[in-house]
């Protein structure tokens, strides 16, 4: 591997490793097939890269010698480029997957909770409606996770992806429980103070020193 390739290896983003990970399972796949598989697996516990990102990373992986591609044969109506992992790519991926320092802590960016945090600027009914919509979306995602689990359950090579999907099922069940608890918490708030405008609360504190900083 040249020094340029070594530098590129060190700078690979998580998307590149995810795409290489998709290629690490048996078989050759097109970029479109990789995208479909990411949508039915990776997105439930990490994220699903856009199709443009997948093709960009495939080109990068080929440059590094981690992936190889070939055009499909003349028996197919439209020629397709199929990709496969190389021995060098499998070795690099194994090293990355074994690096516990790179895993890091999970990052939670919960759009609904950010709006709950700013609930003093919203009507209580609107907040409850947001939580209800979140619960409905989560139920839909849970159904999709279980469908993916059923597809992976009969394939021995997908034993570890099936474990990740099982974790995702539990996470979605926990999210439903948390959402229901949040609805109960909202119902217990005193409507006389919970929806008070921020300006009015600030006026009540004039002359009283610094405002408290909620944790």
mmCIF file of the C-alpha atoms, coordinates in Angstrom:
data_MODEL
# 
_entry.id   MODEL 
# 
loop_
_atom_site.group_PDB 
_atom_site.id 
_atom_site.type_symbol 
_atom_site.label_atom_id 
_atom_site.label_alt_id 
_atom_site.label_comp_id 
_atom_site.label_asym_id 
_atom_site.label_entity_id 
_atom_site.label_seq_id 
_atom_site.pdbx_PDB_ins_code 
_atom_site.Cartn_x 
_atom_site.Cartn_y 
_atom_site.Cartn_z 
_atom_site.occupancy 
_atom_site.B_iso_or_equiv 
_atom_site.pdbx_formal_charge 
_atom_site.auth_seq_id 
_atom_site.auth_comp_id 
_atom_site.auth_asym_id 
_atom_site.auth_atom_id 
_atom_site.pdbx_PDB_model_num 
ATOM 1   C CA . UNK A 1 1   ? 0.000   0.000   0.000   1.00 0.00 ? 1   UNK A CA 1 
ATOM 2   C CA . UNK A 1 2   ? 1.405   3.403   -0.948  1.00 0.00 ? 2   UNK A CA 1 
ATOM 3   C CA . UNK A 1 3   ? 1.754   6.266   1.531   1.00 0.00 ? 3   UNK A CA 1 
ATOM 4   C CA . UNK A 1 4   ? -1.147  7.988   -0.222  1.00 0.00 ? 4   UNK A CA 1 
ATOM 5   C CA . UNK A 1 5   ? -3.320  4.922   0.252   1.00 0.00 ? 5   UNK A CA 1 
ATOM 6   C CA . UNK A 1 6   ? -2.318  4.674   3.915   1.00 0.00 ? 6   UNK A CA 1 
ATOM 7   C CA . UNK A 1 7   ? -3.344  8.293   4.467   1.00 0.00 ? 7   UNK A CA 1 
ATOM 8   C CA . UNK A 1 8   ? -6.694  7.688   2.787   1.00 0.00 ? 8   UNK A CA 1 
ATOM 9   C CA . UNK A 1 9   ? -7.259  4.592   4.925   1.00 0.00 ? 9   UNK A CA 1 
ATOM 10  C CA . UNK A 1 10  ? -6.760  6.636   8.083   1.00 0.00 ? 10  UNK A CA 1 
ATOM 11  C CA . UNK A 1 11  ? -9.209  9.261   6.858   1.00 0.00 ? 11  UNK A CA 1 
ATOM 12  C CA . UNK A 1 12  ? -12.026 6.889   5.881   1.00 0.00 ? 12  UNK A CA 1 
ATOM 13  C CA . UNK A 1 13  ? -15.384 8.069   7.225   1.00 0.00 ? 13  UNK A CA 1 
ATOM 14  C CA . UNK A 1 14  ? -17.894 5.787   8.890   1.00 0.00 ? 14  UNK A CA 1 
ATOM 15  C CA . UNK A 1 15  ? -19.897 5.691   5.640   1.00 0.00 ? 15  UNK A CA 1 
ATOM 16  C CA . UNK A 1 16  ? -17.008 4.013   3.840   1.00 0.00 ? 16  UNK A CA 1 
ATOM 17  C CA . UNK A 1 17  ? -16.675 1.365   6.528   1.00 0.00 ? 17  UNK A CA 1 
ATOM 18  C CA . UNK A 1 18  ? -20.431 0.782   6.470   1.00 0.00 ? 18  UNK A CA 1 
ATOM 19  C CA . UNK A 1 19  ? -20.415 0.267   2.694   1.00 0.00 ? 19  UNK A CA 1 
ATOM 20  C CA . UNK A 1 20  ? -17.419 -2.037  2.976   1.00 0.00 ? 20  UNK A CA 1 
ATOM 21  C CA . UNK A 1 21  ? -19.267 -3.881  5.730   1.00 0.00 ? 21  UNK A CA 1 
ATOM 22  C CA . UNK A 1 22  ? -22.213 -4.467  3.417   1.00 0.00 ? 22  UNK A CA 1 
ATOM 23  C CA . UNK A 1 23  ? -19.793 -5.948  0.900   1.00 0.00 ? 23  UNK A CA 1 
ATOM 24  C CA . UNK A 1 24  ? -18.270 -8.262  3.516   1.00 0.00 ? 24  UNK A CA 1 
ATOM 25  C CA . UNK A 1 25  ? -21.236 -10.642 3.346   1.00 0.00 ? 25  UNK A CA 1 
ATOM 26  C CA . UNK A 1 26  ? -21.287 -13.395 0.692   1.00 0.00 ? 26  UNK A CA 1 
ATOM 27  C CA . UNK A 1 27  ? -22.102 -12.382 -2.863  1.00 0.00 ? 27  UNK A CA 1 
ATOM 28  C CA . UNK A 1 28  ? -21.564 -9.447  -5.199  1.00 0.00 ? 28  UNK A CA 1 
ATOM 29  C CA . UNK A 1 29  ? -23.948 -6.489  -5.178  1.00 0.00 ? 29  UNK A CA 1 
ATOM 30  C CA . UNK A 1 30  ? -24.755 -3.383  -7.163  1.00 0.00 ? 30  UNK A CA 1 
ATOM 31  C CA . UNK A 1 31  ? -24.825 0.037   -5.556  1.00 0.00 ? 31  UNK A CA 1 
ATOM 32  C CA . UNK A 1 32  ? -28.621 -0.040  -5.728  1.00 0.00 ? 32  UNK A CA 1 
ATOM 33  C CA . UNK A 1 33  ? -28.717 -3.385  -3.911  1.00 0.00 ? 33  UNK A CA 1 
ATOM 34  C CA . UNK A 1 34  ? -26.399 -2.030  -1.235  1.00 0.00 ? 34  UNK A CA 1 
ATOM 35  C CA . UNK A 1 35  ? -28.728 0.914   -0.725  1.00 0.00 ? 35  UNK A CA 1 
ATOM 36  C CA . UNK A 1 36  ? -31.749 -1.384  -0.367  1.00 0.00 ? 36  UNK A CA 1 
ATOM 37  C CA . UNK A 1 37  ? -29.925 -3.491  2.187   1.00 0.00 ? 37  UNK A CA 1 
ATOM 38  C CA . UNK A 1 38  ? -28.812 -0.433  4.152   1.00 0.00 ? 38  UNK A CA 1 
ATOM 39  C CA . UNK A 1 39  ? -32.427 0.755   4.238   1.00 0.00 ? 39  UNK A CA 1 
ATOM 40  C CA . UNK A 1 40  ? -33.558 -2.584  5.653   1.00 0.00 ? 40  UNK A CA 1 
ATOM 41  C CA . UNK A 1 41  ? -30.779 -3.016  8.193   1.00 0.00 ? 41  UNK A CA 1 
ATOM 42  C CA . UNK A 1 42  ? -28.335 -0.200  8.953   1.00 0.00 ? 42  UNK A CA 1 
ATOM 43  C CA . UNK A 1 43  ? -30.939 2.535   9.271   1.00 0.00 ? 43  UNK A CA 1 
ATOM 44  C CA . UNK A 1 44  ? -32.571 0.841   12.255  1.00 0.00 ? 44  UNK A CA 1 
ATOM 45  C CA . UNK A 1 45  ? -29.550 1.261   14.505  1.00 0.00 ? 45  UNK A CA 1 
ATOM 46  C CA . UNK A 1 46  ? -27.145 3.654   12.729  1.00 0.00 ? 46  UNK A CA 1 
ATOM 47  C CA . UNK A 1 47  ? -28.237 5.417   9.544   1.00 0.00 ? 47  UNK A CA 1 
ATOM 48  C CA . UNK A 1 48  ? -28.650 4.720   5.839   1.00 0.00 ? 48  UNK A CA 1 
ATOM 49  C CA . UNK A 1 49  ? -26.337 6.601   3.457   1.00 0.00 ? 49  UNK A CA 1 
ATOM 50  C CA . UNK A 1 50  ? -27.775 8.174   0.336   1.00 0.00 ? 50  UNK A CA 1 
ATOM 51  C CA . UNK A 1 51  ? -27.270 6.328   -2.943  1.00 0.00 ? 51  UNK A CA 1 
ATOM 52  C CA . UNK A 1 52  ? -24.865 9.070   -4.069  1.00 0.00 ? 52  UNK A CA 1 
ATOM 53  C CA . UNK A 1 53  ? -22.791 8.517   -0.912  1.00 0.00 ? 53  UNK A CA 1 
ATOM 54  C CA . UNK A 1 54  ? -22.704 4.775   -1.540  1.00 0.00 ? 54  UNK A CA 1 
ATOM 55  C CA . UNK A 1 55  ? -21.360 5.183   -5.067  1.00 0.00 ? 55  UNK A CA 1 
ATOM 56  C CA . UNK A 1 56  ? -18.825 7.776   -3.917  1.00 0.00 ? 56  UNK A CA 1 
ATOM 57  C CA . UNK A 1 57  ? -17.545 5.420   -1.238  1.00 0.00 ? 57  UNK A CA 1 
ATOM 58  C CA . UNK A 1 58  ? -17.455 2.492   -3.670  1.00 0.00 ? 58  UNK A CA 1 
ATOM 59  C CA . UNK A 1 59  ? -15.156 4.517   -5.916  1.00 0.00 ? 59  UNK A CA 1 
ATOM 60  C CA . UNK A 1 60  ? -12.963 5.401   -2.937  1.00 0.00 ? 60  UNK A CA 1 
ATOM 61  C CA . UNK A 1 61  ? -12.838 1.770   -1.790  1.00 0.00 ? 61  UNK A CA 1 
ATOM 62  C CA . UNK A 1 62  ? -11.813 0.651   -5.277  1.00 0.00 ? 62  UNK A CA 1 
ATOM 63  C CA . UNK A 1 63  ? -9.011  3.221   -5.330  1.00 0.00 ? 63  UNK A CA 1 
ATOM 64  C CA . UNK A 1 64  ? -7.719  1.804   -2.045  1.00 0.00 ? 64  UNK A CA 1 
ATOM 65  C CA . UNK A 1 65  ? -7.935  -1.759  -3.323  1.00 0.00 ? 65  UNK A CA 1 
ATOM 66  C CA . UNK A 1 66  ? -10.565 -2.651  -0.720  1.00 0.00 ? 66  UNK A CA 1 
ATOM 67  C CA . UNK A 1 67  ? -13.276 -3.391  -3.300  1.00 0.00 ? 67  UNK A CA 1 
ATOM 68  C CA . UNK A 1 68  ? -13.365 -4.591  -6.897  1.00 0.00 ? 68  UNK A CA 1 
ATOM 69  C CA . UNK A 1 69  ? -16.105 -4.345  -9.497  1.00 0.00 ? 69  UNK A CA 1 
ATOM 70  C CA . UNK A 1 70  ? -17.040 -5.893  -12.809 1.00 0.00 ? 70  UNK A CA 1 
ATOM 71  C CA . UNK A 1 71  ? -19.718 -5.318  -15.402 1.00 0.00 ? 71  UNK A CA 1 
ATOM 72  C CA . UNK A 1 72  ? -22.496 -7.896  -15.600 1.00 0.00 ? 72  UNK A CA 1 
ATOM 73  C CA . UNK A 1 73  ? -22.600 -10.281 -18.543 1.00 0.00 ? 73  UNK A CA 1 
ATOM 74  C CA . UNK A 1 74  ? -24.486 -9.853  -21.820 1.00 0.00 ? 74  UNK A CA 1 
ATOM 75  C CA . UNK A 1 75  ? -27.310 -12.067 -20.545 1.00 0.00 ? 75  UNK A CA 1 
ATOM 76  C CA . UNK A 1 76  ? -28.677 -9.122  -18.570 1.00 0.00 ? 76  UNK A CA 1 
ATOM 77  C CA . UNK A 1 77  ? -30.814 -6.593  -20.440 1.00 0.00 ? 77  UNK A CA 1 
ATOM 78  C CA . UNK A 1 78  ? -28.951 -3.679  -18.846 1.00 0.00 ? 78  UNK A CA 1 
ATOM 79  C CA . UNK A 1 79  ? -25.325 -3.967  -17.840 1.00 0.00 ? 79  UNK A CA 1 
ATOM 80  C CA . UNK A 1 80  ? -24.756 -3.443  -14.126 1.00 0.00 ? 80  UNK A CA 1 
ATOM 81  C CA . UNK A 1 81  ? -21.585 -2.994  -12.148 1.00 0.00 ? 81  UNK A CA 1 
ATOM 82  C CA . UNK A 1 82  ? -21.338 -5.387  -9.246  1.00 0.00 ? 82  UNK A CA 1 
ATOM 83  C CA . UNK A 1 83  ? -18.978 -4.899  -6.338  1.00 0.00 ? 83  UNK A CA 1 
ATOM 84  C CA . UNK A 1 84  ? -17.179 -7.323  -4.041  1.00 0.00 ? 84  UNK A CA 1 
ATOM 85  C CA . UNK A 1 85  ? -14.785 -6.948  -1.131  1.00 0.00 ? 85  UNK A CA 1 
ATOM 86  C CA . UNK A 1 86  ? -11.114 -7.843  -1.665  1.00 0.00 ? 86  UNK A CA 1 
ATOM 87  C CA . UNK A 1 87  ? -8.817  -9.682  0.729   1.00 0.00 ? 87  UNK A CA 1 
ATOM 88  C CA . UNK A 1 88  ? -7.166  -6.355  1.592   1.00 0.00 ? 88  UNK A CA 1 
ATOM 89  C CA . UNK A 1 89  ? -10.574 -4.817  2.216   1.00 0.00 ? 89  UNK A CA 1 
ATOM 90  C CA . UNK A 1 90  ? -11.645 -7.665  4.488   1.00 0.00 ? 90  UNK A CA 1 
ATOM 91  C CA . UNK A 1 91  ? -8.431  -7.381  6.502   1.00 0.00 ? 91  UNK A CA 1 
ATOM 92  C CA . UNK A 1 92  ? -8.827  -3.599  6.868   1.00 0.00 ? 92  UNK A CA 1 
ATOM 93  C CA . UNK A 1 93  ? -12.479 -3.948  7.843   1.00 0.00 ? 93  UNK A CA 1 
ATOM 94  C CA . UNK A 1 94  ? -11.662 -6.608  10.438  1.00 0.00 ? 94  UNK A CA 1 
ATOM 95  C CA . UNK A 1 95  ? -9.086  -4.277  11.957  1.00 0.00 ? 95  UNK A CA 1 
ATOM 96  C CA . UNK A 1 96  ? -11.522 -1.368  12.061  1.00 0.00 ? 96  UNK A CA 1 
ATOM 97  C CA . UNK A 1 97  ? -14.320 -3.505  13.544  1.00 0.00 ? 97  UNK A CA 1 
ATOM 98  C CA . UNK A 1 98  ? -11.969 -4.705  16.293  1.00 0.00 ? 98  UNK A CA 1 
ATOM 99  C CA . UNK A 1 99  ? -10.907 -1.188  17.285  1.00 0.00 ? 99  UNK A CA 1 
ATOM 100 C CA . UNK A 1 100 ? -12.966 -0.520  20.415  1.00 0.00 ? 100 UNK A CA 1 
ATOM 101 C CA . UNK A 1 101 ? -11.606 3.011   20.714  1.00 0.00 ? 101 UNK A CA 1 
ATOM 102 C CA . UNK A 1 102 ? -13.288 3.947   17.438  1.00 0.00 ? 102 UNK A CA 1 
ATOM 103 C CA . UNK A 1 103 ? -16.744 2.789   18.539  1.00 0.00 ? 103 UNK A CA 1 
ATOM 104 C CA . UNK A 1 104 ? -17.261 5.633   21.004  1.00 0.00 ? 104 UNK A CA 1 
ATOM 105 C CA . UNK A 1 105 ? -20.446 6.350   22.960  1.00 0.00 ? 105 UNK A CA 1 
ATOM 106 C CA . UNK A 1 106 ? -23.828 6.484   21.196  1.00 0.00 ? 106 UNK A CA 1 
ATOM 107 C CA . UNK A 1 107 ? -25.024 9.946   20.190  1.00 0.00 ? 107 UNK A CA 1 
ATOM 108 C CA . UNK A 1 108 ? -28.684 10.755  20.781  1.00 0.00 ? 108 UNK A CA 1 
ATOM 109 C CA . UNK A 1 109 ? -30.201 13.624  18.774  1.00 0.00 ? 109 UNK A CA 1 
ATOM 110 C CA . UNK A 1 110 ? -33.904 13.483  19.576  1.00 0.00 ? 110 UNK A CA 1 
ATOM 111 C CA . UNK A 1 111 ? -35.815 16.138  17.645  1.00 0.00 ? 111 UNK A CA 1 
ATOM 112 C CA . UNK A 1 112 ? -38.988 15.608  19.658  1.00 0.00 ? 112 UNK A CA 1 
ATOM 113 C CA . UNK A 1 113 ? -37.204 16.063  22.985  1.00 0.00 ? 113 UNK A CA 1 
ATOM 114 C CA . UNK A 1 114 ? -35.617 19.276  21.749  1.00 0.00 ? 114 UNK A CA 1 
ATOM 115 C CA . UNK A 1 115 ? -39.130 20.618  21.199  1.00 0.00 ? 115 UNK A CA 1 
ATOM 116 C CA . UNK A 1 116 ? -40.298 19.325  24.572  1.00 0.00 ? 116 UNK A CA 1 
ATOM 117 C CA . UNK A 1 117 ? -37.345 21.172  26.100  1.00 0.00 ? 117 UNK A CA 1 
ATOM 118 C CA . UNK A 1 118 ? -38.756 24.319  24.464  1.00 0.00 ? 118 UNK A CA 1 
ATOM 119 C CA . UNK A 1 119 ? -42.281 23.461  25.554  1.00 0.00 ? 119 UNK A CA 1 
ATOM 120 C CA . UNK A 1 120 ? -42.698 26.773  27.376  1.00 0.00 ? 120 UNK A CA 1 
ATOM 121 C CA . UNK A 1 121 ? -43.066 28.319  23.904  1.00 0.00 ? 121 UNK A CA 1 
ATOM 122 C CA . UNK A 1 122 ? -45.740 25.892  22.672  1.00 0.00 ? 122 UNK A CA 1 
ATOM 123 C CA . UNK A 1 123 ? -49.321 24.977  23.451  1.00 0.00 ? 123 UNK A CA 1 
ATOM 124 C CA . UNK A 1 124 ? -49.732 21.800  25.555  1.00 0.00 ? 124 UNK A CA 1 
ATOM 125 C CA . UNK A 1 125 ? -52.108 20.311  22.974  1.00 0.00 ? 125 UNK A CA 1 
ATOM 126 C CA . UNK A 1 126 ? -49.482 20.735  20.261  1.00 0.00 ? 126 UNK A CA 1 
ATOM 127 C CA . UNK A 1 127 ? -46.848 19.015  22.365  1.00 0.00 ? 127 UNK A CA 1 
ATOM 128 C CA . UNK A 1 128 ? -49.152 16.085  23.019  1.00 0.00 ? 128 UNK A CA 1 
ATOM 129 C CA . UNK A 1 129 ? -49.902 15.849  19.300  1.00 0.00 ? 129 UNK A CA 1 
ATOM 130 C CA . UNK A 1 130 ? -46.158 15.765  18.534  1.00 0.00 ? 130 UNK A CA 1 
ATOM 131 C CA . UNK A 1 131 ? -45.674 12.894  20.958  1.00 0.00 ? 131 UNK A CA 1 
ATOM 132 C CA . UNK A 1 132 ? -48.615 11.063  19.418  1.00 0.00 ? 132 UNK A CA 1 
ATOM 133 C CA . UNK A 1 133 ? -47.127 11.420  15.931  1.00 0.00 ? 133 UNK A CA 1 
ATOM 134 C CA . UNK A 1 134 ? -43.785 10.195  17.244  1.00 0.00 ? 134 UNK A CA 1 
ATOM 135 C CA . UNK A 1 135 ? -45.432 7.118   18.730  1.00 0.00 ? 135 UNK A CA 1 
ATOM 136 C CA . UNK A 1 136 ? -47.166 6.380   15.436  1.00 0.00 ? 136 UNK A CA 1 
ATOM 137 C CA . UNK A 1 137 ? -43.885 6.666   13.510  1.00 0.00 ? 137 UNK A CA 1 
ATOM 138 C CA . UNK A 1 138 ? -42.148 4.432   16.029  1.00 0.00 ? 138 UNK A CA 1 
ATOM 139 C CA . UNK A 1 139 ? -44.821 1.762   15.636  1.00 0.00 ? 139 UNK A CA 1 
ATOM 140 C CA . UNK A 1 140 ? -44.275 1.866   11.888  1.00 0.00 ? 140 UNK A CA 1 
ATOM 141 C CA . UNK A 1 141 ? -40.514 1.556   12.320  1.00 0.00 ? 141 UNK A CA 1 
ATOM 142 C CA . UNK A 1 142 ? -41.004 -1.339  14.734  1.00 0.00 ? 142 UNK A CA 1 
ATOM 143 C CA . UNK A 1 143 ? -43.077 -3.168  12.129  1.00 0.00 ? 143 UNK A CA 1 
ATOM 144 C CA . UNK A 1 144 ? -40.326 -2.584  9.547   1.00 0.00 ? 144 UNK A CA 1 
ATOM 145 C CA . UNK A 1 145 ? -37.663 -3.888  11.953  1.00 0.00 ? 145 UNK A CA 1 
ATOM 146 C CA . UNK A 1 146 ? -39.655 -7.048  12.556  1.00 0.00 ? 146 UNK A CA 1 
ATOM 147 C CA . UNK A 1 147 ? -40.092 -7.566  8.824   1.00 0.00 ? 147 UNK A CA 1 
ATOM 148 C CA . UNK A 1 148 ? -36.328 -7.270  8.357   1.00 0.00 ? 148 UNK A CA 1 
ATOM 149 C CA . UNK A 1 149 ? -35.787 -9.691  11.249  1.00 0.00 ? 149 UNK A CA 1 
ATOM 150 C CA . UNK A 1 150 ? -38.028 -12.238 9.566   1.00 0.00 ? 150 UNK A CA 1 
ATOM 151 C CA . UNK A 1 151 ? -36.042 -11.953 6.337   1.00 0.00 ? 151 UNK A CA 1 
ATOM 152 C CA . UNK A 1 152 ? -32.696 -12.309 8.107   1.00 0.00 ? 152 UNK A CA 1 
ATOM 153 C CA . UNK A 1 153 ? -33.772 -15.117 10.399  1.00 0.00 ? 153 UNK A CA 1 
ATOM 154 C CA . UNK A 1 154 ? -33.541 -17.846 7.744   1.00 0.00 ? 154 UNK A CA 1 
ATOM 155 C CA . UNK A 1 155 ? -30.067 -16.892 6.463   1.00 0.00 ? 155 UNK A CA 1 
ATOM 156 C CA . UNK A 1 156 ? -27.189 -18.370 8.504   1.00 0.00 ? 156 UNK A CA 1 
ATOM 157 C CA . UNK A 1 157 ? -24.719 -15.770 7.179   1.00 0.00 ? 157 UNK A CA 1 
ATOM 158 C CA . UNK A 1 158 ? -26.889 -13.007 8.620   1.00 0.00 ? 158 UNK A CA 1 
ATOM 159 C CA . UNK A 1 159 ? -26.747 -14.229 12.224  1.00 0.00 ? 159 UNK A CA 1 
ATOM 160 C CA . UNK A 1 160 ? -24.967 -11.120 13.484  1.00 0.00 ? 160 UNK A CA 1 
ATOM 161 C CA . UNK A 1 161 ? -27.105 -8.633  11.494  1.00 0.00 ? 161 UNK A CA 1 
ATOM 162 C CA . UNK A 1 162 ? -30.097 -10.446 13.012  1.00 0.00 ? 162 UNK A CA 1 
ATOM 163 C CA . UNK A 1 163 ? -28.704 -9.730  16.494  1.00 0.00 ? 163 UNK A CA 1 
ATOM 164 C CA . UNK A 1 164 ? -28.412 -6.022  15.644  1.00 0.00 ? 164 UNK A CA 1 
ATOM 165 C CA . UNK A 1 165 ? -32.001 -6.023  14.390  1.00 0.00 ? 165 UNK A CA 1 
ATOM 166 C CA . UNK A 1 166 ? -33.166 -7.760  17.564  1.00 0.00 ? 166 UNK A CA 1 
ATOM 167 C CA . UNK A 1 167 ? -31.484 -4.999  19.577  1.00 0.00 ? 167 UNK A CA 1 
ATOM 168 C CA . UNK A 1 168 ? -33.245 -2.444  17.386  1.00 0.00 ? 168 UNK A CA 1 
ATOM 169 C CA . UNK A 1 169 ? -36.590 -4.115  18.078  1.00 0.00 ? 169 UNK A CA 1 
ATOM 170 C CA . UNK A 1 170 ? -35.995 -3.757  21.820  1.00 0.00 ? 170 UNK A CA 1 
ATOM 171 C CA . UNK A 1 171 ? -34.920 -0.137  21.351  1.00 0.00 ? 171 UNK A CA 1 
ATOM 172 C CA . UNK A 1 172 ? -38.133 0.709   19.485  1.00 0.00 ? 172 UNK A CA 1 
ATOM 173 C CA . UNK A 1 173 ? -40.210 -1.022  22.172  1.00 0.00 ? 173 UNK A CA 1 
ATOM 174 C CA . UNK A 1 174 ? -38.399 1.064   24.792  1.00 0.00 ? 174 UNK A CA 1 
ATOM 175 C CA . UNK A 1 175 ? -39.036 4.214   22.722  1.00 0.00 ? 175 UNK A CA 1 
ATOM 176 C CA . UNK A 1 176 ? -42.761 3.429   22.732  1.00 0.00 ? 176 UNK A CA 1 
ATOM 177 C CA . UNK A 1 177 ? -42.682 3.022   26.506  1.00 0.00 ? 177 UNK A CA 1 
ATOM 178 C CA . UNK A 1 178 ? -40.802 6.302   26.914  1.00 0.00 ? 178 UNK A CA 1 
ATOM 179 C CA . UNK A 1 179 ? -43.271 8.087   24.640  1.00 0.00 ? 179 UNK A CA 1 
ATOM 180 C CA . UNK A 1 180 ? -46.255 6.872   26.624  1.00 0.00 ? 180 UNK A CA 1 
ATOM 181 C CA . UNK A 1 181 ? -44.537 7.975   29.840  1.00 0.00 ? 181 UNK A CA 1 
ATOM 182 C CA . UNK A 1 182 ? -43.858 11.381  28.285  1.00 0.00 ? 182 UNK A CA 1 
ATOM 183 C CA . UNK A 1 183 ? -47.557 11.772  27.488  1.00 0.00 ? 183 UNK A CA 1 
ATOM 184 C CA . UNK A 1 184 ? -48.351 11.011  31.117  1.00 0.00 ? 184 UNK A CA 1 
ATOM 185 C CA . UNK A 1 185 ? -45.750 13.552  32.271  1.00 0.00 ? 185 UNK A CA 1 
ATOM 186 C CA . UNK A 1 186 ? -47.247 16.230  30.022  1.00 0.00 ? 186 UNK A CA 1 
ATOM 187 C CA . UNK A 1 187 ? -50.708 15.506  31.402  1.00 0.00 ? 187 UNK A CA 1 
ATOM 188 C CA . UNK A 1 188 ? -49.459 16.103  34.952  1.00 0.00 ? 188 UNK A CA 1 
ATOM 189 C CA . UNK A 1 189 ? -48.030 19.543  34.230  1.00 0.00 ? 189 UNK A CA 1 
ATOM 190 C CA . UNK A 1 190 ? -49.846 22.497  35.735  1.00 0.00 ? 190 UNK A CA 1 
ATOM 191 C CA . UNK A 1 191 ? -51.341 24.242  32.673  1.00 0.00 ? 191 UNK A CA 1 
ATOM 192 C CA . UNK A 1 192 ? -51.259 27.547  34.519  1.00 0.00 ? 192 UNK A CA 1 
ATOM 193 C CA . UNK A 1 193 ? -47.454 27.560  34.593  1.00 0.00 ? 193 UNK A CA 1 
ATOM 194 C CA . UNK A 1 194 ? -46.345 25.060  31.937  1.00 0.00 ? 194 UNK A CA 1 
ATOM 195 C CA . UNK A 1 195 ? -47.477 27.212  29.045  1.00 0.00 ? 195 UNK A CA 1 
ATOM 196 C CA . UNK A 1 196 ? -46.623 30.605  30.508  1.00 0.00 ? 196 UNK A CA 1 
ATOM 197 C CA . UNK A 1 197 ? -44.753 32.781  28.001  1.00 0.00 ? 197 UNK A CA 1 
ATOM 198 C CA . UNK A 1 198 ? -41.047 33.054  28.646  1.00 0.00 ? 198 UNK A CA 1 
ATOM 199 C CA . UNK A 1 199 ? -41.294 36.836  28.733  1.00 0.00 ? 199 UNK A CA 1 
ATOM 200 C CA . UNK A 1 200 ? -43.901 36.756  31.470  1.00 0.00 ? 200 UNK A CA 1 
ATOM 201 C CA . UNK A 1 201 ? -41.785 34.430  33.585  1.00 0.00 ? 201 UNK A CA 1 
ATOM 202 C CA . UNK A 1 202 ? -38.777 36.685  33.106  1.00 0.00 ? 202 UNK A CA 1 
ATOM 203 C CA . UNK A 1 203 ? -40.806 39.711  34.184  1.00 0.00 ? 203 UNK A CA 1 
ATOM 204 C CA . UNK A 1 204 ? -41.804 37.945  37.397  1.00 0.00 ? 204 UNK A CA 1 
ATOM 205 C CA . UNK A 1 205 ? -38.141 37.481  38.196  1.00 0.00 ? 205 UNK A CA 1 
ATOM 206 C CA . UNK A 1 206 ? -37.045 41.054  37.656  1.00 0.00 ? 206 UNK A CA 1 
ATOM 207 C CA . UNK A 1 207 ? -34.953 42.198  40.559  1.00 0.00 ? 207 UNK A CA 1 
ATOM 208 C CA . UNK A 1 208 ? -34.522 38.666  41.772  1.00 0.00 ? 208 UNK A CA 1 
ATOM 209 C CA . UNK A 1 209 ? -31.012 38.047  40.489  1.00 0.00 ? 209 UNK A CA 1 
ATOM 210 C CA . UNK A 1 210 ? -29.945 35.558  37.840  1.00 0.00 ? 210 UNK A CA 1 
ATOM 211 C CA . UNK A 1 211 ? -32.520 33.173  36.456  1.00 0.00 ? 211 UNK A CA 1 
ATOM 212 C CA . UNK A 1 212 ? -32.087 29.497  37.302  1.00 0.00 ? 212 UNK A CA 1 
ATOM 213 C CA . UNK A 1 213 ? -30.488 27.256  34.725  1.00 0.00 ? 213 UNK A CA 1 
ATOM 214 C CA . UNK A 1 214 ? -32.447 24.028  34.242  1.00 0.00 ? 214 UNK A CA 1 
ATOM 215 C CA . UNK A 1 215 ? -30.250 20.985  33.948  1.00 0.00 ? 215 UNK A CA 1 
# 
